[in-house]
Amino acid sequence: MNLRNFRKLGRDDQLKMIKADGVLLLHCRGLRVAMKLYALYDYYIELCYGQDVSKLIMINAFDDVEGLEPYLAYIDISTLVH
């Protein structure tokens, strides 16, 4: 499924797809929000949660490298580099 079709899905269907086929790259928690970054096919998904981590605030899907910039310092690639 491409990014455009993913964006057309309802929230519940998006979450099912992320759970089934997404790869969790990073989970970080701040004072007011928690973020999860997933790779899904050839694009990325951000899930933003409020202070109550069970409350999903936003799903952001993107395929540009600039969207990864805030996360790059936190992604451990040591297992990918020999």
Secondary structure, DSSP 8 states (H G I E B T S, - for coil): --HHHHHHS-HHHHHHHHHHH-EEEEEEE-SS-EEEEEEETTEEEEEEE-SSTTSEEEEEEE--GGGGGGGGGG---TTT--
